[in-house]
Amino acid sequence: MEFSVTGPHLNTSAICTPVLRSLPEWFGIEGSLLQYFSEIEHLPTFLARTSGVVIGFLSIKQQNPYSAEILLMGIRPEFHRQGIGRKLFITAQAWLRQKGVEYLQVKTLGPSNDDPNYAKTRDFYESMGFRALEEIPQIWNEHNPCLILIMRL
C-alpha cells in the first residue's frame, strides 16, 4: 500500500478526529477525546495519507528546548501493521533532532493493567527504541496507570 507522511501541520483537529473515533479500544473516553481535539489543534502534527485521505497522525508537544512528548498518535485500525506508525515516528524524530531536541517521551497505559490493546502499544514504542522509565498510577488513576517511556534522540 502506498501512503505519504507530511508535516508538521497545525490546525489538524478536524481531520484527525475521524482517526481517533475509529479507535474506541484506545480512545473511548469522550471527555479525553474532546481534550485531545482541543490540544492537537495547536500542536505540530504529522499526517499519513493514502489517496488523499488521512489514515494516521502523530502530534508532538514540546516541553522545553530539550524535550518533547508524543502527545497523541493514531492509525485507523484497517491500516495497522503496514509501517505507517513507524514512518510517522521516524519523520517526527528527524524533525525534532533538527530542532535540537534531545529527549522524547510518550505516556501510555502501564503493564499493571493487562489491556491487550495497550500491550501492543507498548510493544510498538519499545520497538522504536523507547524504554520504560516509570509506571505512575497517580497521573491518571489507579485503574489507568500511566507508563512513561523515554528515549534519547
Secondary structure, 3 states (H helix, E strand, C coil): CCCEEEEEECCCHHHHHHHHHCCCCCCCCHHHHHHHHHHHCCCCEEEEEECCEEEEEEEEEEEECCEEEEEEEEECHHHCCCCHHHHHHHHHHHHHHHCCCCEEEEEEECCCCCCHHHHHHHHHHHHCCCEEEEEEEEEEECCEEEEEEEEEC
